[in-house]
Amino acid sequence: MVLENLGSALKDTLSKISKAIFVDERLINELVKEIQKALLKGDVNVKLVLQLTDKIKQRALKEDPPGGLTKKEYLTNIVYQELVNFLGEEKVSIKIDKKQTRIMLVGLFGNGKSTTAGKLAKYFKKRGHKIALISLDVWRPAAFEQLRQVGERAEVSVFGNPKQKDPAKILKEFEKDLAKYDLVIYDTAGRDALNHELIDELRLVNKLVNPHEVLLVMGADVGQAAEKQAQTFHDTCNVTGVIITKLDGTAKGGGALSACAITGAKVKFIGIGEKIDALEEFDPRRFVGRLLGMGDIEALLEKAKEAISEEEAADLSKKLLKGEFTLVDLYSQMEAMSKMGPLGKIMEMIPGFGQLKIPKEALQGQEEKLKKWKHIMNSMTKKELEEPEEIDGKRAERIAKGAGVPVSDVRDLIKQYKQSKKLVKMMKGGKGMEQMMKKMGGKIPK
C-alpha cells in the first residue's frame, strides 16, 4: 500500500476531528501537531512541514465554513486542499500528439530506470501508441539485456548495441529504425552519485536526442536528498518531470514527493509495484484522497475498464438487470478483480473503504480464497457452473477431490454465490444498479 504509515497516521488524525464535540483552537493545535509528526515520520523536510502546517492552522482559525459544510467537514477539507497544493496541486500529463515524441530517462544507479522504461512503454502502449525503447547505457555490461527483457514483458521493440561504447554511434546506427515509432524512450547511463563524468555525458546525450520530455527516475527511499538531486539533474539537462519508484515498498516516500513539487520538477508518474503495469500518473488530488482514506474512484474505474471489455461489461449488465447470475458470472468477476491488482490496492481506491482498518492478513486471506475458488470452478461441469443450486453432497465431494480442497471450501463458494445472487435480485431494476453499470462503462439494456 502506498505510504501506508503516513496514510494511517493522517487518517487517525482526521478521525479525531469527527469524534470531537467542538472545533476550537485546542483541537486545531492538536491536529497540527499530529500532522507534523506524521509528515516528519514520512521523511518530509522539517522546514516544508512547518510551512504546510502553518497554512493549515491559519486557515482553520480564520476561515468560516461555506454554506452546507460544518466546521468539522471544512477542517478536513482544509487539510485535504493544503496537502494537494503541497504535492503539486494539478496533474501534469505527457501528451503524445507530435509526429514522434522522445522521452529521455535519467537518474542514478539503483533507482529502476530500465524497469521504469518498460513500465512507461506499457502505459503508453495500452493507449494505442507504437513504442520503441533504446539503450544508451554504455557503462553497465548487462544494461541492454535488462532493457531487452523489460521490453519483452511490455511487448514493445527494443534497440541497442552492447558492444558499442559511444551513445552517439548507437543513435546513428538505429536512426532509421526509430523513425517508424511515434514514441521513443531513451534509457541513459547512471552512476552511484552525480559526478562531472555523468553530467558531461548527459549533456551530450540530451543535445543529440533533443527530447520533448526529460524524466528523472528517483527512488522513494532517497528521502530528503531528493531536492538536491532533482535540482542538479534539472540544471544538467532541464528535467521536465519526475517518476518516483518503489513508492509501495517504503514508509518514507514523503521526502521525494514533496521535494520534487517544491523544486518545480513535477512528479508525473509513480511506481506502485513490481509488475510491468504497476505505474500510474501522479494526480495530487487523487493521491491525497487515497492517503486520507477518501478513495480514488477514477483510478478504480480505469482499472476496471482495463480488466473487462465494454462487450463483457454490457453482457454482464444485461444479465444482472434481468436478475440472472451464474457461477460463470461470478468467475468472470473474480478474473476481472485479479487483473485489477492486489485486493489491498483496490480497497484503498473505493471511497470509504480506505478509512476501514482492515488487517493485511484478512485481505491476504481473501485473495487466497479467490484463488481457491477459481480451482474449484475449474473442477465443475458447464451445467454445474450454470446451475450451482443442483450441486448435492456427492457432486460437492467430486468437485473438492478434483480441485484438491476440502468439501467445506466448495460449500463456502456455493454460499458466496447464493449471497451474490440474492444481492443481484435485490438490485434488479433499481436505480443504484443503473448508475453503477453506467460508471462501469456498460450501456443499460432496454
C-alpha atoms as one frame of an Amber mdcrd trajectory, in Angstrom:
protein
   0.000   0.000   0.000   1.378   3.430  -0.982   2.933   5.282   2.013   0.922
   3.076   4.368   2.321   4.510   7.623   1.823   8.134   6.581  -1.700   7.393
   5.343  -2.639   5.576   8.567  -1.292   8.413  10.707  -3.193  11.069   8.741
  -6.417   9.021   8.818  -6.107   8.625  12.608  -5.574  12.376  12.921  -8.674
  13.188  10.855 -10.762  10.685  12.807 -10.094  12.823  15.902 -11.891  15.710
  14.181 -15.008  13.622  13.565 -15.052  12.418  17.176 -14.529  15.897  18.679
 -17.537  17.677  20.184 -16.256  21.171  19.352 -13.765  22.571  16.854 -11.721
  25.063  18.857  -8.126  26.318  18.914  -7.067  23.490  21.207  -8.300  20.856
  18.714  -6.657  22.688  15.798  -3.302  22.853  17.642  -3.544  19.143  18.445
  -4.414  18.365  14.824  -1.440  20.405  13.540   0.979  18.608  15.901  -0.279
  15.194  14.760   0.086  16.138  11.074   3.622  17.419  11.733   4.508  14.154
  13.460   3.076  12.056  10.582   4.884  14.041   7.857   8.227  14.042   9.687
   7.989  10.248  10.056   7.284  10.127   6.309  10.674  11.852   5.770   9.338
  15.250   4.674  11.739  18.168   5.221  11.192  19.937   8.588  11.011  23.410
   7.004   8.392  22.254   4.495   6.347  20.562   7.239   6.253  23.770   9.289
   5.227  25.825   6.222   2.406  23.401   5.400   1.024  23.074   8.928   1.225
  26.850   9.463  -1.050  27.317   6.411  -3.483  24.699   7.737  -3.557  26.355
  11.164  -4.044  29.902   9.835  -6.903  28.860   7.540  -8.569  26.731  10.238
  -8.528  29.634  12.721  -9.523  32.441  10.345 -11.891  30.973   7.729 -15.572
  30.279   8.247 -17.064  27.209   6.567 -19.135  27.905   3.435 -22.859  27.115
   3.420 -23.652  23.419   3.610 -20.428  22.424   5.425 -19.970  22.004   9.165
 -16.819  23.291  10.899 -15.560  19.684  11.200 -16.122  18.966   7.496 -14.439
  22.219   6.492 -11.414  21.495   8.692 -10.971  18.123   6.961 -11.344  19.902
   3.607  -8.617  22.421   4.536  -6.190  19.568   5.365  -7.032  17.892   2.038
  -6.619  21.120  -0.014  -3.298  22.104   1.588  -1.824  18.602   1.143  -2.873
  18.692  -2.532  -1.241  22.122  -3.003   1.851  20.869  -1.177   2.261  17.934
  -3.584   1.981  19.956  -6.787  -1.699  20.944  -6.962  -2.541  19.848 -10.527
  -1.837  16.684 -12.523   0.611  17.287 -15.396   0.133  14.766 -18.217   2.520
  13.856 -21.025   0.782  14.291 -24.369   1.819  12.160 -27.338   0.480  14.405
 -30.094   3.560  15.050 -32.249   4.805  13.077 -35.252   7.269  11.486 -32.829
   7.633  12.086 -29.091  11.023  11.462 -27.484  11.296  10.771 -23.737  14.724
  10.573 -22.107  15.074   8.878 -18.705  17.862   9.977 -16.341  18.834   9.000
 -12.803  21.381   7.309 -10.552  22.083   3.570 -10.313  19.585   1.502  -8.341
  16.536   3.705  -8.895  14.970   1.415 -11.510  15.457   3.387 -14.758  15.360
   0.378 -17.100  12.371  -1.202 -15.346  10.587   2.154 -15.435  11.307   2.459
 -19.168   9.364  -0.789 -19.676   6.504   0.318 -17.410   6.266   3.635 -19.233
   6.241   1.809 -22.577   3.440  -0.490 -21.360   1.446   2.503 -20.082   1.502
   4.273 -23.464   1.111   1.048 -25.469  -2.219   0.479 -23.681  -3.246   3.887
 -25.024  -2.630   2.873 -28.630   0.891   4.162 -29.324   3.670   2.440 -31.281
   6.680   2.422 -28.966  10.406   1.697 -29.062  12.973   1.520 -26.264  16.649
   2.229 -26.904  19.548   1.570 -24.534  22.129   4.348 -24.322  23.636   2.956
 -21.128  27.177   2.049 -22.249  28.509   1.575 -18.706  26.698  -1.425 -17.245
  27.613  -4.661 -19.094  24.089  -6.119 -18.735  22.215  -2.852 -19.422  20.991
  -3.767 -22.921  19.989  -7.300 -21.900  17.962  -5.959 -18.950  16.168  -3.459
 -21.197  15.533  -6.189 -23.796  13.850  -8.398 -21.162  11.783  -5.473 -19.836
  10.732  -4.584 -23.401   9.690  -8.193 -23.982   7.384  -8.029 -20.948   5.943
  -4.730 -22.190   5.618  -6.177 -25.728   7.488  -3.305 -27.408  10.554  -3.062
 -29.700  13.998  -2.634 -28.120  17.149  -1.303 -29.808  20.775  -1.076 -28.676
  24.298  -2.349 -29.255  26.046  -3.734 -26.149  29.402  -3.786 -27.991  29.283
  -0.075 -28.773  30.572   2.332 -26.080  29.608   5.607 -27.773  25.947   6.733
 -27.322  26.220   8.971 -30.426  27.136   5.977 -32.627  24.277   3.893 -31.182
  21.813   6.675 -32.043  23.215   6.926 -35.578  23.047   3.131 -36.043  19.314
   2.941 -35.249  18.203   6.327 -36.610  16.128   4.858 -39.483  14.572   2.133
 -37.296  13.453   4.629 -34.649  11.808   6.887 -37.244   8.959   4.319 -37.563
   7.733   4.851 -33.967   5.517   7.587 -32.557   7.096   7.321 -29.081  10.753
   6.539 -28.352  12.006   6.105 -24.781  15.755   6.577 -24.250  17.324   4.708
 -21.303  20.536   6.550 -20.328  23.501   5.599 -18.129  23.643   6.312 -14.411
  26.286   6.386 -11.670  26.380   5.748  -7.933  26.450   9.521  -7.454  26.241
  12.671  -9.556  29.738  13.458 -10.832  31.291  15.528 -13.639  31.612  12.466
 -15.890  27.873  11.678 -15.698  26.920  15.349 -16.069  29.063  15.714 -19.232
  27.619  12.515 -20.734  24.009  13.525 -20.012  24.557  16.964 -21.560  25.918
  15.325 -24.721  23.074  12.765 -24.963  20.492  15.471 -24.245  21.874  17.523
 -27.157  21.878  14.506 -29.517  18.382  13.236 -28.605  16.732  16.665 -28.248
  13.939  15.117 -26.133  10.454  16.526 -25.636  10.495  15.190 -22.057  13.413
  14.542 -19.681  12.161  12.450 -16.783  14.227  11.927 -13.632  13.714   8.433
 -12.193  14.103   8.594  -8.414  13.544   6.018  -5.671  11.065   6.932  -2.923
  13.689   5.843  -0.385  16.037   8.707  -1.394  14.486  10.797   1.397  15.417
  14.425   1.867  18.295  14.185  -0.635  15.575  14.299  -3.316  15.505  18.094
  -3.502  19.241  18.458  -4.243  19.196  15.514  -6.674  16.233  16.911  -8.611
  17.816  20.354  -8.793  21.230  19.078 -10.016  19.705  16.891 -12.734  17.473
  19.789 -13.745  20.474  22.123 -14.091  22.257  19.458 -16.192  19.586  18.510
 -18.732  16.453  20.564 -17.991  14.315  17.934 -16.227  10.629  18.295 -17.192
   9.242  15.805 -14.690   9.956  13.068 -12.141   8.988   9.408 -11.862   9.134
   8.141  -8.274   9.747   4.395  -7.983   9.445   1.958  -5.043   6.651   4.025
  -3.510   4.861   0.859  -2.433   7.902  -0.511  -0.635   8.807   2.345   1.698
   7.167   4.206   4.550   9.261   7.282   3.743   8.268   8.474   0.271   7.117
  11.870   1.515  10.546  13.412   1.071  10.757  12.623  -2.645   7.142  13.616
  -3.347   7.259  16.956  -1.564  10.792  17.990  -2.543  10.097  17.430  -6.237
   6.957  19.535  -6.087   8.815  22.331  -4.293  11.705  22.408  -6.818   9.197
  22.783  -9.646  10.058  19.383 -11.145   6.532  17.983 -11.128   6.010  14.312
 -10.301   4.388  12.814 -13.416   4.309   9.101 -12.585   4.642   6.890  -9.508
   5.697   3.240  -9.378   3.314   1.260  -7.178   4.551  -2.311  -7.554   6.846
  -4.710  -9.375   4.532  -5.731 -12.233   5.027  -4.197 -15.681   1.725  -2.286
 -15.422   2.324  -1.047 -11.845   2.796   2.561 -12.901   0.238   5.339 -12.704
   0.034   9.034 -13.482   0.546  11.136 -10.390  -2.507  13.213  -9.612  -2.110
  15.112  -6.294  -5.894  15.251  -5.720  -6.440  11.543  -6.242  -3.253  10.616
  -4.363  -4.179  12.647  -1.269  -7.732  11.265  -1.461  -6.351   7.744  -1.154
  -3.853   8.791   1.513  -6.690  10.162   3.672  -8.978   7.188   3.035 -11.334
   9.106   0.709 -10.785   6.649  -2.153  -9.965   7.170  -5.834 -12.972   6.198
  -7.921 -11.349   7.382 -11.197  -8.393   5.026 -10.795 -10.748   2.198  -9.821
 -12.887   2.668 -12.944  -9.778   2.930 -15.134  -8.518  -0.403 -13.776 -11.975
  -1.935 -14.231 -12.052  -0.863 -17.895  -8.643  -2.442 -18.465  -9.748  -5.675
 -16.793 -13.106  -6.096 -18.554 -14.037  -5.161 -22.116 -17.048  -2.973 -22.979
 -18.761  -6.009 -24.562 -18.256  -8.080 -21.384 -19.479  -5.190 -19.205 -22.600
  -4.751 -21.394 -23.303  -8.502 -21.349 -22.897  -8.694 -17.570 -25.069  -5.613
 -17.028 -27.821  -7.180 -19.166 -27.754 -10.364 -17.077 -27.705  -8.502 -13.772
 -30.631  -6.295 -14.716 -32.632  -9.396 -15.640 -31.736 -10.952 -12.288 -29.689
 -13.700 -13.962 -26.488 -14.701 -12.197 -24.489 -17.925 -12.509 -21.164 -19.158
 -11.193 -19.750 -18.343 -14.644 -20.594 -14.679 -13.999 -19.060 -14.851 -10.520
 -15.957 -16.442 -12.097 -15.763 -13.587 -14.656 -15.983 -11.016 -11.877 -13.222
 -12.780  -9.970 -10.996 -12.887 -13.069 -11.550  -9.157 -13.636 -10.769  -8.492
  -9.971  -7.475 -10.385 -10.135  -6.460  -8.458 -13.280  -7.081  -5.169 -11.482
  -4.292  -5.884  -8.984  -3.834  -6.812  -5.307  -7.017  -6.563  -3.248  -5.387
  -4.152  -0.768  -4.694  -1.605  -3.522  -8.196  -1.958  -4.963  -9.720  -1.445
  -1.488  -7.911   1.862  -0.954  -9.468   3.202  -4.187 -13.042   2.575  -3.023
 -14.411   5.677  -1.223 -14.866   4.918   2.473 -13.034   1.577   2.416  -9.633
   3.248   2.854 -10.764   4.502   6.269 -11.594   0.994   7.466  -8.740  -0.597
   9.356  -8.883  -3.979   7.644  -5.915  -6.137   8.731  -3.457  -7.121   5.988
  -3.936 -10.763   6.973  -7.671 -10.530   6.231  -7.063  -9.101   2.747  -4.393
 -11.708   2.004  -6.786 -14.410   3.197  -9.458 -13.103   0.825  -7.024 -13.216
  -2.118  -6.100 -16.819  -1.254  -9.812 -17.663  -1.098 -10.357 -16.226  -4.600
  -7.527 -18.409  -5.984  -9.024 -21.477  -4.300 -12.494 -20.743  -5.693 -11.091
 -20.497  -9.205  -9.625 -24.023  -8.829 -12.995 -25.286  -7.577 -14.851 -23.772
 -10.549 -12.341 -25.345 -12.946 -13.355 -28.744 -11.492 -17.054 -28.196 -12.271
 -19.013 -29.156 -15.352 -20.666 -26.500 -17.524 -24.073 -27.416 -16.101 -22.823
 -27.116 -12.503 -21.407 -23.662 -13.243 -24.712 -22.536 -14.763 -26.968 -24.232
 -12.186 -24.983 -24.404  -8.905 -28.192 -24.995  -6.908 -28.129 -28.561  -8.333
 -24.799 -29.401  -6.633 -25.564 -32.047  -3.996 -23.298 -33.792  -1.470 -21.848
 -36.351  -3.946 -21.116 -33.701  -6.562 -19.515 -31.449  -3.957 -17.201 -34.337
  -2.929 -16.217 -34.990  -6.577 -15.534 -31.267  -7.197 -13.485 -30.994  -3.991
 -11.389 -34.015  -4.924 -10.745 -32.632  -8.424  -9.701 -29.242  -7.029  -7.636
 -30.724  -4.194  -9.568 -28.879  -1.487 -11.858 -29.845   1.448 -15.604 -30.152
   0.746 -16.150 -27.202   3.124 -14.418 -24.923   0.588 -16.888 -25.983  -2.111
 -19.798 -25.250   0.253 -18.203 -21.886   1.076 -18.189 -20.978  -2.641 -21.829
 -22.035  -3.096 -22.755 -19.932  -0.055 -20.969 -16.904  -1.548 -22.755 -17.473
  -4.858 -26.177 -17.563  -3.155 -25.430 -14.341  -1.278 -24.286 -12.622  -4.503
 -27.377 -13.798  -6.373 -29.617 -12.550  -3.564 -27.937  -9.135  -3.808 -28.438
  -9.093  -7.590 -32.159  -9.827  -7.164 -32.468  -7.027  -4.610 -30.808  -4.585
  -7.024 -32.762  -5.756 -10.073 -34.457  -2.811 -11.735 -33.130  -0.379  -9.111
 -31.557   2.973  -9.920 -28.451   2.014  -7.937 -27.701  -0.745 -10.445 -28.231
   1.550 -13.434 -25.851   4.148 -12.021 -23.265   1.511 -11.200 -23.350  -0.031
 -14.677 -23.139   3.387 -16.341 -19.988   4.130 -14.341 -18.523   0.764 -15.294
 -18.898   1.698 -18.958 -21.717  -0.710 -19.797 -24.784   0.690 -21.567 -28.068
  -0.006 -19.860 -30.031  -2.500 -21.983 -33.627  -1.668 -22.778
